[in-house]
Amino acid sequence: MEGCTAPSLESSAPAYYVLCHWHERFSLMDVNATHDYENVIIMDRRAFFKNAFRKTAEKAVELIDKKVTDEAVRWIRPPYALDELDFLLSCTRCDACIDACPHDVVFPLSATLGVRVAGTPALDLLNKGCHLCEDWPCVNACEPKALVFPLLASETEKQDQDQTNKVIEIKPLPLPKLAVVTINPQTCFPYSGPECGACNRCPVEGALLWDQQRPSINQEKCVGCGLCREFCIVEPKAVDLIQN
């Protein structure tokens, strides 16, 4: 039916024009269908590569997160630090938190630990305890927000308060969990005879328990500030401390 040449018989003309009309319509539909099919293929390819790239990126971030988290067991970050990967991405090594600490507990990590963490702040809890300062100067000094207080009310609750003037009950700021502390009965004086009590400097009520003058740690209350270790008078220290 190429060109749709007119027939010689007039009686067949109506049928001819109908066939020619439908041929043109189906030809146009074929072209459109082919064009749509090509678009679908292109879109499918784009979606495939986009999805593959997203999954690859997610896997890469997951591996990096695991690596930096595994490495972080060698140091203890200051109070209210972000998770290690987010902390490293946020911290600018400005030393503001180090300078703000009134007890010189915060110090910069050495370059020997790797370029990624060199100069970032950590707590020297093996030698000095964190005093859990009431005004948290180290956290307030951190402008990049690598150290940040937890939200005490959600944004939705704050909006509801603004719109209804309803008073929201703000919970007390939870203390940060810095480390895990244990008492070593092999070196602690009261476990072998003489009384001591030198470690009784804990600022957290109920974290340090006593039974017949022998100290033990209530892990549900202890935040790992390390003050008990700092004031322990025996060597090696009878208070062990590891990263949380």
Buried (B, 14 or more C-beta within 10 A) or exposed (E): EEEEEEEEEEEEEEEBEEEBEEEEEEEEEEEEEEEEEEEEEEEEEEEEEEEEEEEEEEEEEEEEBEEBEEBBEEBBBBBBBBEBBBBBEBBEBBBBBBEBBEBEBBBBBEEEBEEEBEBBBBBBBEEBBBBBBEEBBBBBBBEBEBBBBEEEEEEEBEEBEEEEEEEEEEEEEEBBEBBBBBBBEEBBBBBEEEEBEBBEBBBBEEBBBEEEEBBEBEEEBBBBBBBBBBBBEBEEBBBBBEBB
